[in-house]
Amino acid sequence: MSARHARLLILGSGPAGYTAAVYAARANLKPVLITGLAQGGQLMTTTDVDNWPADAHGVQGPDLMQRFQQHAERFDTEMIFDHIHTVKLGSKPLRLIGDNGEYTCDALIIATGASARYLGIPSEEEFMGKGVSACATCDGFFYKGQDVMVVGGGNTAVEEALYLSNIASSVTVVHRRDKFRAEAILVDRLMAKTHGAGNVRVHWNRTLDQVLGDQSVSGT
């Protein structure tokens, strides 16, 4: 099978990948963008995006990523739905091998973004999908009215805790330090829900050692 050649190949279909495609296309580089398995990146699993410039009232993550894609396509960026599993950078042209084909390119932009960070404990993997999740907006529906726990102190953890506080009975945030790393505005929103009739509580300087349960996670 012959490889498809592109002057510029972009790996990743999150904000960085689509932005690179827009600028490259406007420079007449005729970019080809390979989306990867998770087209749109992590913003596809995010609800309210409040820090996107010019969206004064916020925007939904999937809506924002659709706009990114449409912008790139407007300048004739070619989209290929494939997952690259092997990259050979030792020769020219660069060679990439995907599930559905092979590609060569003169220049490569890698914009594969971030992925969910897990704790790395064995019991976490054991209960994945049975009470353990890395995406509140994906799986939050299943925890409606229940007591849930969020582990972490960055933007993602605080955003997930805020989201869950609107649908869960209670949210316990466990953080290994004595201060959140998240943006101040997010921290203020979360801490406001720890007072009065709020349903959030925070445990500082603690870590999770084990996830317990029978067929699924039990308790908090």
URGIFEN-V688576 format. One record per residue. N is the residue number from 0. SS is DSSP state (@ for helix, = for strand, . for the rest). Layout:
N_SS / N_SS
This chain:
0_. / 1_. / 2_. / 3_= / 4_= / 5_= / 6_= / 7_= / 8_= / 9_= / 10_= / 11_. / 12_. / 13_. / 14_@ / 15_@ / 16_@ / 17_@ / 18_@ / 19_@ / 20_@ / 21_@ / 22_@ / 23_@ / 24_@ / 25_@ / 26_. / 27_. / 28_. / 29_. / 30_. / 31_= / 32_= / 33_= / 34_. / 35_. / 36_. / 37_. / 38_. / 39_. / 40_@ / 41_@ / 42_@ / 43_@ / 44_@ / 45_. / 46_. / 47_= / 48_= / 49_. / 50_. / 51_. / 52_. / 53_. / 54_. / 55_. / 56_. / 57_. / 58_= / 59_= / 60_@ / 61_@ / 62_@ / 63_@ / 64_@ / 65_@ / 66_@ / 67_@ / 68_@ / 69_@ / 70_@ / 71_@ / 72_@ / 73_@ / 74_. / 75_. / 76_. / 77_= / 78_= / 79_= / 80_. / 81_. / 82_. / 83_= / 84_= / 85_= / 86_= / 87_= / 88_. / 89_. / 90_. / 91_. / 92_. / 93_= / 94_= / 95_= / 96_= / 97_= / 98_. / 99_. / 100_. / 101_= / 102_= / 103_= / 104_= / 105_= / 106_= / 107_= / 108_= / 109_= / 110_. / 111_. / 112_. / 113_. / 114_. / 115_. / 116_. / 117_. / 118_. / 119_. / 120_. / 121_@ / 122_@ / 123_@ / 124_@ / 125_@ / 126_. / 127_= / 128_. / 129_. / 130_. / 131_= / 132_. / 133_. / 134_. / 135_@ / 136_@ / 137_@ / 138_@ / 139_@ / 140_@ / 141_@ / 142_@ / 143_. / 144_. / 145_. / 146_= / 147_= / 148_= / 149_= / 150_= / 151_. / 152_. / 153_. / 154_@ / 155_@ / 156_@ / 157_@ / 158_@ / 159_@ / 160_@ / 161_@ / 162_@ / 163_@ / 164_@ / 165_. / 166_. / 167_. / 168_. / 169_= / 170_= / 171_= / 172_= / 173_= / 174_. / 175_. / 176_. / 177_. / 178_. / 179_. / 180_. / 181_. / 182_. / 183_@ / 184_@ / 185_@ / 186_@ / 187_@ / 188_@ / 189_@ / 190_@ / 191_@ / 192_. / 193_. / 194_. / 195_. / 196_. / 197_. / 198_. / 199_= / 200_= / 201_= / 202_= / 203_. / 204_. / 205_. / 206_. / 207_. / 208_. / 209_. / 210_. / 211_. / 212_= / 213_. / 214_. / 215_. / 216_= / 217_. / 218_. / 219_.
